[in-house]
Amino acid sequence: MHQATHRTNFGTRLRRAWNAVMRAAEAMDRSPMEEACERLDRLERELAVVRDGIAAGIDELNRLS
């Protein structure tokens, strides 16, 4: 009888641990707003690279003139 109680307690603890892990994983998931902000940051960095490339091209043209 003691073994039956022990197995039930183990199953309960295992289920609670699993549920805690799943809640933590869901909490770490990014929200749509976070994804939008991350995408906006990435686009701003890409735009800065393009602007730098254009500025470098214009400087090169000015030196050739």
Buried (B, 14 or more C-beta within 10 A) or exposed (E): EEEEEEEEEEEEEEEEEEEEEEEEEEEEEEEEEEEEEEEEEEEEEEEEEEEEEEEEEEEEEEEEE
